[in-house]
Amino acid sequence: MKSVAIVANGPKSHIPILAEYKHKIDCWIGADRGASIIIEQGLPLYKAVGDFDSVTKQEIELIKEHTDEVTIFPSKKNETDLELAIREALLLNPSHISFFGMSGGRLDHGLINIQLLYPLLEKGINATIIDNWNEVQLMKPGTHIIEKKNQYPYLSLIPFTPVVEGVSLDDSFLYTLLNETIEWGSTLCISNELCKQEGTLHFESGRLLMIQSKDSKV
């Protein structure tokens, strides 16, 4: 089972140093200008897909030099470049997909990009959205061991379904919970912190969005 990374066309200022993740990634796929970012950061480009309306002629030639797997789509299409990249990734039967360049730009793109985690989760594929200030995961019910990440000190749980039932956080967290129900619009689980190296999250039903984050420096 492969671990795949997809780099999309988000603002470069939001994309971390990709080499810091290379030991976890088996192959890199670029969506539109994300392919150029992979090359710029010195990583091997496995595939590039999209309409490439965000790159110059010189950049597309450079992309073609770094991979034989370039698929160019018309700009008028039903799918976003990111969705096309996900389709390519699924052909590899990945166990995990890491997303970079998915946040920090247009709000409509950011919201739908988070929703793209849902069909992946339902297929049994874990996925993480990563930028310089956040790591985002969508979770199914059950017991989850959450690791503390020093670069992302805050942890928030946001209901992805209208109701999430039976939410519990053990005493490894600054704010504990026992069998709580949270609904759309609840801020109960915003800005928690892990006080130990790991903690236990459990919930009974629904889908939870977990965001580990830090404050941005202006």
N, C-alpha and C positions, 0 to 999 in steps of 0.2 A: 504493500500500500504506500502510495506516494504522498508527500507533503508538497503542495503546490503553492506558489505565490503569484498573485496577479497584481500588477502595478497599473493603476488607472491614471486618468488625466487631471488629477487634482493639483492644487497649487504646490509647487516644489517646497515652499516654506513649511508645509505640513508633513512632508515625507521625511522619515528618519533616515539615518545612515543604514542602507539596506544590508551592507556587509555584516552588520551586527547580528543579522538573522540568518546568514547563509548556511550556518551549520545545522539549521532546522529545516532547510528547504531543499527539495530534490530537483525542482525545475521552476523556471521563471517565465511567466507569460506576460506580454505587454499588451495593454488595451490602448490603441491609438498612441498618443504621445508618451504613454507609460513605457512603451518599448524603448524610446530614446533615453528615458530616465534610467532604465536598467543598464543600458550600454554606457551611459555617462558615469554610472557608479561602478563600472568595471565588473559586472556580473554577467554570466552566460545567458543569452536570450534564447529560450527554447522555441517560442512561437510569438508572432505578433498578429493581432487582428484588429479590425476597425475600418472606419472610412478615412482615417488619417487626414481629416480636415484641419487638424491642429498642428501639423508638422510641415516643414518646408520640403522642397524637392530634394535638397541636400540631405535632410534628415531621413527621408524615406529611402534614399539610396544607401545611407549608412546602415539603416535597419536591415535592408536586404543583404548587405555585406556580412552581417552578424548572424543571420539565420536564413535557412532555406524555406522556413515555414512562415511565410507572410501571406495572409489572406485579406484582400482589400474588398470592402463592401461599398455599395453606393451610399451617399450621404442621406438619401431619402429611404429610410428603412423602418421597420416596426420595432426593432430591438436597439437598445443602447449598445455602445461598444463594449461596455463592461459585461452585459449579459452575453454577448457573443464570446467574450473571453472565458466566461464561466462554462459555457457549452464545451469549449475546447478543453478546459480543465477536467470536466466530468468524463471525457474520453479516457483519461488516465486513471480512473477509479481511485481518486484521492481519498485519504482518510482525514485530511485537514487541508483547508485553504486559508492562507493569510492574504489579506487585502491591504494594499497601500495606495495612497492617492485617491481615496474614496470620500474624503471629507475636506471641509474647509472652503469649498466653492459655493455653487448655487444650492440653495436650500432644497429645491425640488429634487435635485440629484442626490443630495445627502439623505433625504428621507427615503427615497426609493432604494438607495443603496443599502440602508439598514434593513429594509423589508426583504431584500434579496437573501438575507441570512435565513429567512423562514423556510423556503423550499429546500435549501441545502440541509437544514436541520432535520426536516421531515424525511430526507433521503439517508439520514444517518451520518452526515458529513459535518464535522465540527468546523467552524469558521470564525475567524477573528479579523476585525477591522482595526488597523493600527495606524496611528499618526503620532506626531511629536508630543501630544498632550493626552491621548486616550488609547485604551484598548477596549474594544466592544465585542461582546459575545452574546448569543441568544441561547437560552437553556431550556431543556425539558424538565419535567418534574423528576424528583429523586434527591439523592444525597450527593453533594458536590464538595470536594475539598478545594478550597480557594487558597492559592499561594499569594503571600505578600510580595508586592513588587515595589521596590524602593523608588523607582522612577515615577510610579503612579500611586501616590499615598492615599487617595480617596477612592471609595467604592460605593457606587449607587446601584440600586435595583429598581428597575422601572417595569411596570406591568406591560407586556406586549399584547396580551389578551385582555378583554374587559375586566376580568376578575382572575386573580391568582390566589389560591387558598393554601393554608397550612404552612406559611413561611416562618422558618425558624433560623436564627443565627446563634451560634454558641458563644461562650464567654471569651473567645479569642477576638471578638469584635468589640469596638468601643461601645456600640449600642447593640444590645442583644434583643432578640425577638423570640417569641414562643407562640407558634401556631396562629400567626396573624393572617388576616385576609386583606389584600391590597387591591385597589381598583384603579381604573384609569383616572388620572387627576390627583392621585394620592402622592404626597411628598414625604411619606413616612420613612422611606428607605433611601433618601438622598444624603450624600456626603457622610457615609460611615467610614470607619477606618479599621484596619487590622492591627491589633496590638501584639500579635505573635506572628511567627513565620507562616503559619497557615491556620485556617479556620474552616468550620463546617457550616455549609448552607444546605437547608433542606426545604423543599416545598412539595405540595401534594398534587396540585392541578394548575393548568394554564401554562403560559410561557413567560419567562422572565428575561429581560435585557439587563445584562450586567456590564457596567461601565467602570473601569478603573482609570483614574484620571489624575491630572495635576493642574494647577493654575498656570495660565499662560503669562509670560512676562511681556508687558506692553512697553 
